[in-house]
Structures are given as C-alpha cells and as structure tokens.
Amino acid sequence: MKDSLKKCAICPRKCGVDRTARSLGYCRAPANPVVYSFQAHHGEEPPISGERGSGTIFFSHCNMKCVYCQNYYFSQLDKGSEVTIERLSDIMLRLQKLGCHNINLVNPSHFVPQIISALEIACKNGLDIPIVYNTSGYDLTETLKILAGIIDVYLPDMRYSDDKMASKYSDAPNYVKYNRAAIKEMYSQVGDLVTDRTGIAVKGLLIRLLALPNAISGTEESMRFIKEKISKGTYLSIMSQYYPTFKSYNYEELSRGVSAGEYKNVVDACRLLELNNGWIQSEPGEPDDRFLGTNIPPRENA
C-alpha cells in the first residue's frame, strides 16, 4: 500500500499528491508518520482503558478542520515528531511492555499505509494485544477494507447527521455519506463489541457521539441510523465533554458548553430508540467527565 502515497487517495479528500516527494495535501502529512505523543491513557471508555490504560498513540495532522478541536495543537498546528516505520513499531511494542490493554491509534486515517507496515514489523516481534482504530469517522471505505483482519476494535465518531454542519464546522464535505459508509464497513468487519472476562474490549465496534450545543451534531438522527442500519446491540459512548476552544468562539452557537438539558435530551432519545448498550459521562458542569455505568440508563419516569 506504500504506492498509494505517491498519488494519495487514502481518505475522502483524495488529494492525489505525491507524499513520497514531500508534496503536502489537505492534511499536510508527509510520507513518514508523525507522532505527537504516546502513553498509557486512562481517560478512554472503560473497555478501552481498563485498569492498566490504553496504549495510545496520538498522530499529528488531520483530514478535518474542526473549529472546536480540543487537540488543535497537533492536529491543526501540526506539532509532533516525524518517525520511521521502525520507530513506530518500537513504540507499539513499548506500550505493550508497559502492560497496556491495547494499541490505540488516535486520528490514524491519513497514516494507514504506514501503520500497516509498522504493525507487520511489531507483530513479527511479539505484538499480540488488540489494535484500536480511534477515528473522527471521516474515512474512506476502500481504505478500511484493507484493514480487515488487522483492526480488532473500531472506535469512530459520528460527528454530524447534516452535511451543512459538517462543512461549516469541520470543513468535511459529504461527511455523512462517508461516515455512514465507513461505520457500515467497520461493523461488517468486527460486529458488536465483545469483551473478555475482565471487561476489556477484544473485538467490535464502539461509536462515540459527541453532543454539541444547539443540537449541531444531530445526534438523535445518527442514533436512528445506528438502530436501523447497523445494530440495536451497538455500543455507544454519549459524550458531554464539549467545551469551546480553538476557533469556536468565532461562532456564537458553539461558544458555550453543552447544557445539562441538552445532554439529557440526547440520552433520553437514545433510551427511546432502545439503544441500551454503552456509556454516558457525568452531566455538564460536574467536576469531571468520567464515564458512568455499563448501560445507558432508562429515561426518567419512563
């Protein structure tokens, strides 16, 4: 798949630039992977972080430009270190040695060929923990098909159910079409989430739904798609952690956090759709955003 970087078309942008010649496309990523940081991360969903943490690798650059990006320092400002394929494989093995439950590839869409090469090396040298593909969901189905049998757990976002919102706030044309096709492909590969006896994810799909103020994300419509086109057994992570950052203050409708009422409406809609598997976070305004419970709770007074 390395040849795909000579006329890059691995994400929906299909820029066609020759990354092996240092030509930069929309994501500005070179041919070598760029890593901002790696660590045993304890802030993911319970089946991902567990007790020992998720072996998280944060990749720099991005194929979207979310005005509210909380990781803008390395996704939009491109901070990070270019590494070789061999170095990336060493990072994976180091995280396994630290006792991490999995290798968690954060924002990997624009580095898929390099990741596959690194995994080939790492697996030959003893890597044997689950691989998590942690993505904004702006992925190309043709690229995901190449990952079949390589990725164990897909952890995508469903950011929007309206392309106008996706274009305005993330500069992601046709996000809904690409995102929903990607989710279907992910599910076809790994199915519903499966955990081991300790509750750690070993295979399957877990979808993140970030509630945005003023219903900008259209989360209820996304959940309806999940129920009708994916599976009622899909595990969801309904996230309340949005806060205005980066360029969001330029948009009045995004210049505040999600209210407790808005978040409750999303959770209630999820319950009414009978999507009962997954996790919610503490309500907005509480001192942390920890994940609560193992199931989405019933609607009050239901």
C-alpha positions in Angstrom: 0.0 0.0 0.0 3.0 2.3 0.1 2.5 3.1 -3.5 -0.8 4.8 -2.5 1.2 7.6 -1.1 2.6 8.5 -4.5 -0.9 9.7 -5.5 -2.5 9.9 -2.2 -6.2 8.8 -2.1 -6.4 7.1 1.3 -9.1 9.3 2.8 -12.2 11.1 1.3 -10.1 14.1 0.2 -8.3 12.1 -2.5 -5.8 14.9 -2.8 -3.6 13.0 -5.3 -0.3 14.5 -4.1 2.9 12.6 -4.0 3.7 12.4 -0.3 6.9 10.4 -1.0 8.2 13.6 -2.7 7.3 15.7 0.3 4.2 17.2 -1.5 1.6 18.1 1.0 -2.1 17.6 0.6 -5.0 18.8 2.7 -3.8 17.0 5.9 -0.3 18.4 5.4 1.1 15.0 6.4 4.4 13.7 5.0 5.2 10.2 3.9 6.5 9.2 7.3 4.1 9.0 10.3 4.2 12.0 12.6 3.6 11.3 16.3 2.8 13.9 18.9 2.9 11.7 22.0 2.2 8.1 23.2 1.2 6.9 26.7 -0.8 4.6 28.8 -4.1 6.5 28.6 -6.7 6.1 31.4 -9.4 8.5 30.1 -11.0 6.4 27.4 -14.1 4.3 27.8 -13.9 1.5 30.4 -13.4 -1.4 28.0 -10.6 0.6 26.2 -8.7 2.0 29.2 -9.3 -0.8 31.8 -7.1 -0.7 34.8 -3.7 -0.6 33.0 -4.5 2.0 30.4 -4.8 2.1 26.7 -1.6 2.2 24.7 -2.5 5.5 23.0 -0.5 6.9 20.0 -1.6 10.4 19.1 -0.9 11.1 15.4 -0.3 14.7 14.2 -2.2 16.4 11.3 -5.8 15.7 10.4 -8.0 15.4 7.3 -10.6 17.6 9.0 -10.5 21.2 10.4 -12.9 21.2 13.3 -13.2 24.8 14.6 -13.7 23.3 18.1 -10.8 20.8 18.0 -9.5 20.0 21.5 -6.3 18.6 20.0 -5.7 21.5 17.7 -2.1 21.9 18.9 -1.0 18.8 17.0 -4.0 18.2 14.7 -4.2 21.7 13.2 -0.9 23.3 14.2 1.0 20.2 13.2 3.2 19.8 16.3 4.8 16.4 16.6 7.9 14.4 15.5 8.3 12.6 12.3 9.3 9.0 12.9 10.3 6.0 10.8 8.1 2.9 10.4 10.6 1.0 12.6 10.3 3.6 15.3 6.5 3.4 15.2 6.7 -0.3 15.6 9.0 0.1 18.6 6.5 2.5 20.2 3.8 -0.1 19.9 6.0 -2.8 21.5 7.0 -0.4 24.3 3.3 0.3 25.1 2.6 -3.5 25.2 5.6 -3.9 27.5 4.1 -1.2 29.8 1.1 -3.5 30.3 -1.4 -1.6 28.2 -4.5 -3.4 27.2 -4.3 -2.4 23.5 -2.7 -0.2 20.9 -5.0 2.8 20.4 -4.3 4.6 17.1 -5.7 8.1 17.6 -6.5 10.0 14.3 -5.0 7.4 12.1 -6.9 8.0 8.8 -4.1 9.8 7.0 -1.4 7.3 8.1 -3.0 3.9 7.3 -0.3 2.6 5.0 2.5 3.5 7.4 0.5 2.0 10.3 0.1 -1.3 8.4 3.8 -1.5 7.8 4.6 -0.8 11.4 2.2 -3.4 12.6 3.7 -6.0 10.3 7.1 -5.4 12.0 5.7 -5.2 15.5 3.7 -8.4 15.2 6.8 -10.3 14.0 8.4 -9.1 17.2 5.7 -10.2 19.6 2.9 -7.6 19.5 -0.3 -9.5 20.3 -2.7 -7.1 22.0 -5.8 -5.7 20.3 -5.5 -2.8 17.8 -8.0 0.1 18.2 -8.7 2.4 15.3 -9.8 5.7 17.0 -11.1 8.0 14.3 -13.1 11.1 13.6 -15.1 8.9 11.2 -14.1 10.8 8.0 -12.8 7.6 6.4 -12.7 6.0 3.0 -14.4 2.6 2.8 -11.8 1.4 0.3 -9.1 2.1 2.8 -11.0 0.5 5.6 -11.4 -2.7 3.6 -7.6 -3.1 3.6 -7.7 -3.0 7.4 -10.0 -6.1 7.6 -8.4 -8.7 9.8 -5.9 -6.1 11.2 -8.1 -3.9 13.3 -9.7 -5.5 16.3 -11.8 -2.6 17.7 -13.2 0.3 15.8 -13.8 3.5 17.8 -15.2 6.0 15.4 -17.0 9.3 15.9 -20.3 10.1 14.3 -19.9 13.9 14.5 -22.8 15.1 12.3 -26.0 14.0 10.6 -26.1 17.1 8.4 -23.5 17.8 5.8 -24.1 21.5 6.1 -23.0 21.4 9.7 -20.0 19.2 8.8 -18.9 21.6 6.1 -19.4 24.7 8.3 -17.7 23.5 11.4 -15.2 20.8 10.2 -14.7 21.6 6.5 -15.6 18.0 5.8 -17.7 17.8 2.6 -20.1 14.8 2.3 -19.2 13.8 5.9 -22.5 12.0 6.4 -22.1 9.8 3.3 -18.5 8.9 4.0 -19.1 8.4 7.8 -22.1 6.2 7.5 -20.5 4.1 4.8 -17.4 3.8 7.0 -19.5 2.7 10.0 -21.2 0.0 7.9 -17.8 -1.3 6.8 -16.4 -1.3 10.3 -19.4 -3.2 11.6 -19.2 -5.7 8.8 -15.6 -6.5 9.8 -15.9 -6.7 13.6 -19.5 -6.8 14.6 -20.8 -5.7 18.0 -18.4 -5.1 20.9 -17.0 -8.2 22.6 -15.2 -8.0 25.9 -13.1 -10.6 27.8 -14.0 -11.8 31.3 -12.4 -8.7 32.8 -14.5 -6.3 30.7 -11.7 -5.3 28.2 -12.6 -4.9 24.6 -11.1 -7.6 22.4 -13.2 -7.0 19.2 -16.0 -5.0 17.8 -17.5 -1.5 17.2 -17.9 1.2 19.8 -19.3 4.5 18.4 -18.7 7.9 20.0 -21.4 10.5 19.9 -20.2 14.0 21.0 -23.1 16.2 22.0 -22.6 19.7 20.7 -24.6 22.8 21.8 -27.7 23.8 20.0 -28.1 20.3 18.6 -25.5 21.0 15.9 -24.3 17.4 15.8 -27.8 16.0 15.1 -27.1 13.1 17.4 -30.6 11.7 17.5 -30.6 11.2 13.7 -27.3 9.5 14.0 -28.7 7.1 16.6 -31.7 6.4 14.4 -29.2 5.4 11.6 -27.4 3.1 14.0 -30.6 1.4 15.1 -31.9 0.9 11.6 -28.7 0.3 9.6 -26.1 -1.1 12.0 -27.4 -2.9 15.1 -29.6 -2.4 18.1 -26.7 -4.0 20.0 -24.2 -1.3 19.1 -22.3 0.1 22.0 -22.4 3.8 22.2 -20.4 6.4 24.1 -22.5 9.5 24.6 -20.1 12.3 25.4 -20.8 15.5 27.3 -17.2 16.8 27.3 -17.5 19.5 24.7 -16.1 22.9 25.7 -15.3 25.9 23.5 -11.7 26.0 22.4 -9.6 26.8 19.4 -11.8 28.8 16.9 -15.2 28.0 18.4 -15.5 31.5 20.0 -15.9 32.8 16.5 -19.3 31.0 16.3 -21.8 32.2 18.9 -23.7 28.9 18.7 -20.5 27.0 19.7 -19.2 29.5 22.2 -20.6 27.7 25.3 -20.6 24.2 26.6 -23.5 21.7 26.3 -26.2 22.3 28.9 -27.4 19.6 31.2 -30.8 19.8 29.5 -29.3 19.3 26.0 -27.3 16.3 27.2 -30.3 14.8 28.9 -32.3 15.1 25.7 -29.6 13.1 23.8 -29.6 10.4 26.5 -33.4 10.3 26.6 -33.5 9.9 22.8 -31.1 7.1 23.0 -33.2 5.3 25.5 -36.4 5.8 23.5 -34.7 4.2 20.5 -33.9 1.3 22.7 -30.1 1.6 22.2 -29.2 0.5 25.7 -25.6 -0.6 25.4 -22.8 1.8 26.2 -21.7 4.6 28.5 -22.7 8.1 29.4 -20.5 10.8 31.0 -21.1 13.0 34.0 -23.5 15.7 33.3 -22.1 19.0 32.1 -21.0 21.2 34.9 -19.9 18.4 37.2 -16.2 18.3 38.2 -15.1 15.6 35.8 -16.2 13.8 32.7 -15.7 10.2 33.9 -17.8 7.5 32.2 -20.6 6.2 34.3 -22.2 2.8 34.4 -22.2 -0.1 31.9 -25.5 0.6 30.3 -27.4 3.7 29.1 -29.8 4.3 31.9 -33.6 4.3 31.4 -35.3 7.6 30.7 -36.6 9.3 33.9 -40.2 8.5 34.6 -40.2 6.1 31.7 
